[in-house]
Amino acid sequence: MDALLGMLAPDVVLHGDGGGKAQAIAKPATEPRRVAQLLVAGLRRVRKLGLTLRPAWVNGRPGAVMYDAEGRVASVVELDIADGVVQAIHSVVNPDKLGHLGPVSDVARLPER
């Protein structure tokens, strides 16, 4: 945990975008320890769901695209890095915003109401 905390800026922000259609954090997380806890929990979930994480450039920044076992896009994560630390993390699981990347997974989709 200490190594992860050392990579996060004191004012780091984690943003999640589920668009009301997929599981995501409801409001931005802003405390480094909370952000680190959410990242660890998210990576555990990635492993549990059998997702594959592939490094990628996202909007000109380092990040990753996550794929399910069938190769469908499940999520995109982008990192804003400055001064050698992560300033912000943007995670998109909203299926409406992932379709341009290819077929979209339903692993994070919320049930229809």
Buried (B, 14 or more C-beta within 10 A) or exposed (E): EEEBEEBBBEEBBBBBBBBEBBEBBEEEBEBBEEBBBBBEEBEEEBEEBEBEBEEBEBEEEBBBBBBBEEEBBBBBBBBBBEEEBBBBBBBBBBBEBBEEEEEBBEBBBBEEE
